[in-house]
Amino acid sequence: MIREDALVAEVGRRRTFAIISHPDAGKTTLTEKLLLYGGAIQTAGQVAARRRARSATSDWMALERERGISITSTVLQFPYRHAVMNLLDTPGHEDFGEDTYRTLLAADSAVMLIDAAKGVEPQTKKLFAICRARRIPLFTFINKLDRPGRDGLDLLDELESVLGIATYPMNWPIGSGPTFRGVYDRRTREVHLFERTVHGAKRAPVRMTDADDPALSDLTDADSLAQFRDEIALLDGAGAPFDREAFLRGEASPVFFGSAVTNFGVELLLDAFVELASPPTSRIATVAQERRPIPPTSPTFSGFVFKIQANMDPRHRDRVAFLRVCSGCFERDMTVMNMRTGREVRLTRAMKLFANEREVVDTAFAGDVVGLANPGSFAIGDTLCEGLRVVYDPIPSFTPERFASLRNIETTAYKAFGKGLAQLEEEGAIQVFSSLGSLRSEPILAAVGHLQFEVVRARLESEYNVKTLMSPLPYTVIRRVQGQHDAITTATLPTNARLVTDARAVPYVLFESEWSISLAEEWNPLLRFAPFEEGIV
């Protein structure tokens, strides 16, 4: 049993965060550079420019490396100064927003990445809305200053007007594009001048001076230097002071400028993050039908499963459950209660994760993410606890918007086909339905985006040696059917609708249009066609 003061100290060191962005804003590159400056890796992967020579640490799946995009979440823990950093790397593609959403539930803060040339983009808005709903403290990193981009003041104005969040620039760029030379730290009033390294693979050498140093005129053109000094004077004269409490409430965002690809400004972001970000805070849970906050320093362990990943190690065909520790101290071999099943589970095979790498973990604290070998004992949203019986809020599923049938080409691979689909559905990669009353019909896959279908087919072939054919289906809406069993099985439906069930035998109907739903409701007054989200976790 760990002493109370030691537990408080360990929890206070944790910083658990995610990075959110629109695709191609540089999220994978920034992730690599945070690892570089944290000492977790010695050379950054540089997926954009040097993909043939090496690949990004955070993109561990073969399909990610082939396409140069992130399509799954990983955990990357590394020490920095006095802190233990838990970086929850999220998918960059919008089709995998559900995985990102689940990951954000496990984060205590986030870094919002903005392309300096494009500003606030659609996917950024969606992910920001999730952070705002959960009041997640948000840092902003305006990236790609090494390329021509928009005016810094215009970008701040767009953040405030489009997202409705107050901003405070913690530093300010000197030049942009080919004239970008460094940033001015407004808190220390020092100018950080950077030197480029080969492909940005190593830490950028930095020299510090003040904003009035005449030597600055030798580094950039007169117009860029004059604009920089005018903007600094404007910000210092008109801007309000940084309000950390508003930041912790999710109402204001400290803004940093830089270039992840050249490493300019990354260390300043990391230093400020450790200082300003909050360690784990209390989370609301249900205890004996009463909702109450569970402090991270509570002496009893609790946590929840936010992700399941199959075949992180293809040699062993394993499944790993990602557990976010919410309170107390996790200890390997401890026995906990799975509140969903009501069964006790001994956590013998626990591991610390770093992308697809792993090592045995003996202890972990609130804010940490532990990988648990999962032989089918855990599901997304499960609460695990010791002592005090707590239940954290369930994790909802997104409403599918695309549907397709999937056929196994080789009948000899029938078992592998079924196993692969079941495991991929378990980890939330896809939802699987079957036509009601049909024993061997082709499964119907449901997803938010089309790329999810491609990933499922690719993973079935590479991880389960199963080749498939996929055919898109015309359905656009799914509704859950509520009513008596006999009324459901004999329901009169439009010819373009289909009655299906999920793995739990819950009935749904797939429709091609809202008009078809109106017909079904008119023809079946004893049934209710409820929105997908109702009662689904």
C-alpha positions in Angstrom: 0.0 0.0 0.0 1.5 3.3 -1.1 1.8 6.1 1.4 -0.6 9.0 0.9 2.1 11.6 0.4 3.8 9.4 -2.2 0.5 8.9 -4.0 -0.2 12.7 -4.1 3.4 13.4 -5.4 3.1 10.8 -8.2 -0.4 12.0 -9.3 0.9 15.6 -9.3 3.6 14.6 -11.8 1.2 13.3 -14.4 0.2 15.2 -17.6 -2.2 13.3 -19.8 -3.1 14.9 -23.1 -4.1 14.4 -26.7 -3.4 16.4 -29.9 -6.3 17.4 -32.1 -6.2 18.8 -35.6 -7.5 18.7 -39.1 -5.8 16.2 -41.4 -2.4 17.4 -42.7 -2.0 20.1 -40.1 1.2 18.3 -38.9 -0.1 16.3 -35.9 2.2 13.2 -36.5 5.2 15.5 -37.0 4.4 17.5 -33.8 4.0 14.2 -31.9 7.4 13.0 -33.1 9.0 16.3 -32.1 7.5 16.2 -28.6 9.0 12.7 -28.2 12.3 14.0 -29.5 12.5 16.9 -27.0 11.3 14.6 -24.3 14.2 12.3 -24.9 11.9 9.3 -25.8 13.5 9.1 -29.3 16.8 10.2 -30.6 15.8 10.9 -34.2 12.4 12.1 -35.4 10.7 10.0 -38.1 9.9 12.8 -40.5 7.1 10.9 -42.2 6.5 13.6 -44.8 10.0 14.0 -46.2 11.8 10.8 -45.2 9.2 8.1 -45.3 11.5 5.7 -47.2 14.3 5.9 -44.7 12.3 5.7 -41.4 8.8 6.0 -40.2 7.0 7.8 -37.4 7.0 6.2 -34.0 3.4 6.9 -33.3 2.2 5.4 -36.6 2.8 1.7 -35.9 0.2 0.0 -38.1 1.4 -1.1 -41.6 -1.5 0.7 -43.3 -0.6 3.9 -41.4 2.9 3.7 -42.7 1.8 3.0 -46.3 -0.6 6.0 -46.4 1.4 8.4 -44.1 -1.7 9.0 -41.9 -2.8 8.1 -38.4 -5.8 5.8 -38.3 -5.6 4.4 -34.8 -4.9 5.7 -31.3 -1.7 4.9 -29.4 -0.2 5.8 -26.1 3.3 7.4 -25.7 4.7 7.9 -22.2 7.9 9.8 -21.6 9.5 11.9 -18.8 10.1 15.6 -19.2 11.6 17.7 -16.5 9.8 16.7 -13.3 6.7 15.4 -15.1 5.5 12.1 -16.6 3.9 12.8 -19.9 1.2 10.6 -21.2 0.5 11.5 -24.9 -2.6 9.9 -26.3 -2.0 10.0 -30.0 -5.2 10.1 -32.0 -6.3 9.4 -35.6 -5.9 12.3 -37.9 -8.5 11.3 -40.4 -12.1 12.4 -39.9 -13.5 8.9 -40.6 -12.0 7.8 -37.3 -13.6 10.6 -35.2 -15.1 8.0 -32.8 -11.7 6.7 -31.8 -10.5 10.2 -31.3 -13.6 10.9 -29.2 -13.0 7.9 -26.9 -9.3 9.0 -26.5 -10.3 12.5 -25.5 -12.4 11.0 -22.7 -9.2 9.7 -21.3 -7.3 13.0 -21.6 -7.0 15.8 -19.0 -5.9 18.4 -21.6 -5.3 18.8 -25.3 -3.1 20.6 -27.8 -5.0 22.0 -30.7 -2.9 22.2 -33.9 -3.6 24.9 -36.4 -2.1 25.2 -39.9 -0.9 28.8 -40.2 -1.9 29.0 -43.8 -5.4 27.5 -43.4 -6.6 28.5 -39.9 -9.5 26.8 -38.3 -10.6 23.9 -40.5 -13.8 21.6 -40.3 -12.3 18.7 -38.4 -10.7 21.1 -35.9 -14.2 22.6 -35.2 -15.7 19.1 -34.5 -12.9 18.1 -32.1 -12.9 21.5 -30.4 -16.6 21.0 -29.7 -15.9 17.8 -27.9 -13.2 19.5 -25.8 -15.5 22.4 -25.0 -18.3 20.0 -24.0 -15.9 18.3 -21.5 -14.3 21.6 -20.5 -10.9 20.3 -21.4 -8.1 22.8 -21.0 -6.7 23.6 -24.5 -3.3 24.7 -25.7 -3.1 26.0 -29.3 0.0 25.5 -31.5 -0.1 27.5 -34.8 2.1 25.3 -37.0 4.0 25.6 -40.3 5.5 29.1 -39.7 8.3 27.9 -42.0 5.9 28.2 -44.9 4.0 31.3 -46.1 0.9 31.7 -43.9 -1.7 34.1 -42.7 -1.2 37.1 -40.4 -0.8 36.1 -36.8 -3.4 38.7 -35.5 -5.9 37.4 -38.1 -5.4 33.9 -36.9 -6.0 34.9 -33.3 -9.2 36.7 -34.4 -10.4 33.6 -36.2 -9.8 31.4 -33.2 -11.9 33.7 -31.1 -14.7 34.4 -33.6 -15.1 30.9 -35.0 -14.5 28.8 -31.9 -15.6 31.3 -29.3 -12.6 30.9 -27.1 -10.4 33.6 -25.7 -6.8 33.5 -26.8 -3.5 34.7 -25.2 -0.4 34.5 -27.4 2.5 33.2 -25.2 5.0 33.8 -27.9 5.1 35.7 -31.2 6.8 34.8 -34.5 9.6 36.8 -36.1 8.8 36.6 -39.8 7.0 33.8 -41.6 7.8 31.4 -44.5 11.4 32.0 -45.7 11.8 34.9 -43.3 10.8 32.9 -40.2 13.7 33.0 -37.7 12.3 32.4 -34.3 9.8 33.5 -31.7 9.6 36.0 -28.9 8.6 34.6 -25.5 6.3 37.2 -24.0 6.7 36.0 -20.5 10.5 36.2 -20.3 10.8 38.9 -23.0 13.5 36.9 -24.7 13.8 36.2 -28.4 14.6 32.6 -29.3 16.5 32.3 -32.6 16.6 28.9 -34.1 18.9 27.1 -36.5 17.7 24.4 -38.9 18.9 20.9 -38.6 19.0 18.3 -41.3 15.4 17.3 -42.0 14.5 18.5 -38.5 15.6 15.1 -37.2 17.5 16.6 -34.2 16.9 19.3 -31.6 17.2 22.7 -33.1 20.1 24.8 -31.7 18.7 28.0 -30.2 20.2 31.4 -29.3 18.5 33.8 -27.0 18.6 37.6 -27.1 16.1 40.5 -26.6 13.7 42.1 -29.0 15.8 45.3 -29.4 19.0 43.5 -30.3 20.4 45.3 -33.5 21.6 41.9 -34.7 18.0 40.9 -35.5 18.2 43.2 -38.5 20.9 40.9 -40.0 18.6 37.9 -39.7 15.4 39.1 -41.4 14.3 41.9 -43.7 13.4 45.3 -42.4 9.7 45.0 -43.0 9.3 41.7 -41.1 11.3 43.1 -38.2 9.3 46.3 -38.1 6.0 44.4 -38.2 7.2 42.1 -35.4 8.0 45.0 -33.1 4.8 46.8 -33.9 2.7 43.7 -33.1 4.6 43.1 -29.9 3.8 46.6 -28.8 0.2 46.2 -29.7 -0.2 42.9 -27.8 1.5 44.3 -24.7 -0.5 47.5 -24.8 -4.0 46.1 -25.6 -4.0 42.5 -24.6 -5.4 41.3 -21.3 -3.1 39.3 -18.9 -3.1 35.5 -19.2 -5.9 34.0 -16.9 -4.8 30.5 -15.9 -8.1 29.8 -14.2 -10.0 30.6 -17.3 -7.7 28.3 -19.2 -8.3 25.4 -16.7 -12.1 25.9 -17.2 -11.7 25.6 -21.0 -12.6 29.2 -21.6 -9.2 30.5 -22.8 -6.3 29.1 -24.7 -2.6 30.0 -24.5 -1.3 30.2 -28.1 2.1 29.2 -29.4 3.7 29.8 -32.8 6.3 27.6 -34.4 7.2 25.0 -36.9 7.1 21.3 -35.9 9.0 20.2 -39.0 12.0 22.4 -38.2 11.5 22.1 -34.4 11.1 25.9 -34.0 9.0 26.6 -30.9 8.4 23.0 -29.8 10.5 23.2 -26.6 8.7 26.4 -25.6 5.4 24.6 -26.0 6.6 21.7 -24.0 8.0 23.8 -21.2 4.8 25.8 -20.8 2.7 22.7 -21.0 4.4 21.1 -18.0 4.0 24.3 -16.1 0.4 25.3 -17.0 -1.4 22.0 -17.6 -3.3 20.5 -14.8 -2.4 17.1 -13.3 -5.3 14.6 -13.2 -8.5 16.0 -11.5 -11.6 14.4 -10.0 -13.9 12.5 -12.3 -17.6 12.0 -11.9 -18.8 8.4 -11.2 -21.8 6.7 -9.8 -21.4 5.2 -6.3 -24.5 3.4 -4.9 -26.8 5.2 -7.4 -25.3 8.6 -6.3 -23.2 10.7 -8.6 -20.1 12.1 -7.0 -16.5 13.1 -7.9 -13.7 10.6 -7.4 -10.5 12.3 -6.5 -7.4 11.0 -8.3 -5.6 10.8 -4.9 -8.3 8.5 -3.5 -6.6 5.5 -1.8 -8.7 3.0 -3.7 -7.9 2.1 -7.4 -10.4 2.8 -10.2 -10.2 3.3 -13.9 -12.0 2.7 -17.2 -11.3 1.0 -20.5 -11.4 3.5 -23.4 -9.9 1.5 -26.2 -9.3 -2.1 -27.3 -6.7 -3.0 -29.9 -6.2 -6.3 -31.6 -2.9 -7.6 -33.0 -0.6 -4.9 -31.8 1.9 -7.8 -31.9 0.8 -9.9 -34.9 3.1 -12.8 -33.8 0.9 -13.4 -30.8 -2.5 -12.4 -32.2 -3.2 -10.6 -28.9 -5.7 -8.1 -27.8 -4.9 -5.2 -25.5 -7.3 -3.1 -23.4 -6.2 0.5 -22.8 -7.1 1.4 -19.2 -7.0 5.0 -18.0 -6.2 5.0 -14.3 -8.5 7.5 -12.6 -7.7 7.1 -8.9 -5.4 5.3 -6.5 -2.5 3.1 -7.4 -2.6 0.3 -10.0 -0.4 -2.7 -9.1 0.3 -5.7 -11.2 -1.4 -8.9 -10.1 -4.1 -6.9 -8.2 -7.7 -8.3 -8.2 -10.3 -5.8 -9.3 -14.1 -5.8 -10.0 -15.3 -5.4 -13.6 -18.5 -3.5 -12.8 -20.2 -4.4 -16.2 -19.9 -8.2 -15.6 -19.9 -8.2 -11.8 -16.9 -10.5 -11.9 -13.5 -10.2 -10.2 -10.5 -10.1 -12.6 -6.8 -10.6 -11.7 -4.6 -8.2 -13.7 -1.6 -10.3 -14.1 -0.5 -9.3 -17.6 -0.2 -5.5 -17.4 2.1 -3.5 -19.6 3.3 0.1 -20.3 2.7 1.0 -23.9 4.8 3.1 -26.3 3.1 2.9 -29.7 3.3 -0.9 -30.4 6.2 -1.5 -28.0 5.5 -2.7 -24.5 7.2 -3.5 -21.2 5.9 -5.0 -18.0 4.5 -2.4 -15.6 4.3 -3.0 -11.8 2.7 0.3 -10.7 0.8 3.1 -12.3 -1.1 6.2 -11.0 -4.0 8.4 -11.9 -3.4 9.8 -15.4 -1.4 6.8 -16.6 -2.6 4.4 -19.3 -2.0 0.7 -18.7 -2.3 -2.0 -21.3 -4.1 -5.1 -20.1 -4.0 -8.4 -22.0 -7.6 -9.0 -23.0 -8.7 -12.6 -23.6 -12.3 -11.3 -23.9 -12.7 -10.1 -20.4 -13.0 -6.3 -21.1 -15.1 -4.1 -23.4 -14.9 -0.4 -24.2 -16.4 1.6 -21.3 -15.8 -1.0 -18.6 -15.1 0.3 -15.1 -12.5 -1.6 -13.1 -12.2 -0.8 -9.4 -10.9 -2.1 -6.1 -12.7 -1.5 -2.8 -15.2 1.3 -3.4 -17.6 0.2 -6.1 -17.7 3.0 -8.7 -19.0 3.2 -12.2 -17.8 5.8 -14.7 -20.0 7.1 -17.4 -20.5 4.8 -20.4 -18.8 5.6 -23.7 -21.3 6.1 -26.5 -21.1 4.8 -30.0 -21.4 7.1 -33.0 -24.3 6.8 -35.3 -23.2 4.9 -38.5 -23.7 6.8 -41.7 -22.3 4.3 -44.2 -23.2 0.6 -44.8 -21.7 -2.2 -46.8 -22.0 -6.0 -47.1 -18.8 -8.1 -46.7 -18.3 -11.5 -48.3 -15.6 -14.0 -47.4 -14.1 -15.2 -50.7 -12.6 -18.4 -49.3 -15.0 -20.8 -47.5 -12.0 -22.5 -45.8 -11.3 -19.2 -43.9 -14.8 -19.0 -42.4 -13.7 -19.3 -38.8 -10.9 -16.7 -39.3 -13.3 -14.4 -41.0 -15.7 -14.6 -38.1 -13.0 -14.2 -35.5 -11.5 -11.2 -37.3 -14.8 -9.4 -37.6 -15.6 -10.0 -34.0 -12.3 -8.7 -32.7 -12.4 -5.6 -35.0 -15.9 -4.9 -33.8 -14.8 -5.3 -30.2 -12.2 -2.6 -30.6 -14.7 -0.2 -32.1 -13.2 -0.2 -35.6 -16.6 -1.2 -37.1 -20.1 -2.2 -36.2 -21.5 -5.5 -37.5 -25.1 -6.4 -38.2 -26.9 -9.5 -39.5 -30.2 -9.8 -41.3 -32.9 -10.9 -38.8 -33.5 -14.6 -38.9 -30.7 -15.4 -41.3 -28.0 -17.8 -40.0 -25.2 -17.5 -42.7 -26.0 -14.3 -44.5 -23.2 -11.9 -45.4 -22.6 -9.5 -42.5 -23.5 -5.9 -42.9 -20.8 -3.4 -41.8 -21.7 0.0 -40.5 -19.3 2.9 -40.1 -19.0 6.7 -39.8 -16.7 7.0 -42.8 -15.7 5.0 -45.9 -12.0 4.7 -44.9 -13.1 2.5 -42.0 -14.3 -0.1 -44.5 -10.9 -0.1 -46.3 -9.1 -0.5 -43.0 -11.2 -3.5 -42.0 -10.6 -5.2 -45.3 -6.9 -4.5 -45.2 -6.6 -5.7 -41.6 -8.6 -8.9 -42.2 -6.2 -9.8 -45.0 -2.9 -8.8 -43.3 -3.8 -9.9 -39.7 -6.2 -12.8 -40.3 -5.2 -14.0 -43.8 -8.8 -13.5 -45.0 -9.6 -12.0 -48.4 -13.0 -10.4 -48.8 -15.2 -8.6 -51.3 -17.2 -5.5 -50.1 -20.3 -4.1 -51.7 -21.7 -0.7 -50.7 -25.3 -0.6 -49.6 -27.8 2.3 -50.3 -28.8 2.8 -46.6 -28.2 6.2 -45.0 -30.2 5.9 -41.7 -30.3 3.4 -38.9 -33.1 3.2 -36.3 -33.4 1.0 -33.2 -36.8 -0.9 -33.1 -38.6 -0.9 -29.8 -41.7 -3.0 -29.1 -42.9 -6.6 -28.6 -40.8 -9.3 -30.3 -43.6 -10.7 -32.4 -44.5 -7.2 -33.6 -40.9 -6.6 -34.6 -40.4 -9.9 -36.5 -43.7 -9.4 -38.4 -43.2 -5.6 -39.0 -44.3 -4.2 -42.4 -41.4 -2.3 -43.8 -40.8 -0.4 -47.1 -39.3 -2.6 -49.8 -36.0 -0.6 -49.5 -35.6 -1.1 -45.8 -33.9 -4.1 -44.0 -34.5 -5.5 -40.5 -31.2 -6.4 -38.8 -29.7 -7.3 -35.4 -26.4 -6.6 -33.7 -24.2 -9.0 -31.8 -26.4 -8.6 -28.7 -29.6 -9.5 -30.8 -30.8 -5.9 -30.5 -33.1 -5.2 -33.5 -32.5 -2.3 -35.9 -33.9 -1.2 -39.3 -31.8 0.2 -42.1 -33.5 2.9 -44.2 -32.6 4.7 -47.4 -34.3 7.9 -46.4 -36.3 9.7 -43.7 -39.4 9.3 -45.9 -39.0 5.5 -45.5 -39.0 5.9 -41.7 -42.3 7.9 -41.9 -43.9 5.0 -43.8 -42.6 2.4 -41.3 -44.0 4.4 -38.4 -47.4 4.8 -40.1 -47.6 1.1 -41.0 -46.4 -0.1 -37.5 -48.2 1.9 -34.8 -47.1 -0.6 -32.1 -43.4 -0.1 -32.8 -41.1 2.8 -32.1 -38.2 3.5 -34.4 -35.8 5.3 -32.0 -32.6 7.2 -32.8 -29.5 5.0 -32.8 -28.0 6.8 -29.8 -30.8 6.0 -27.4 -29.6 3.4 -24.9 -26.5 2.5 -26.9 -23.1 2.4 -25.2 
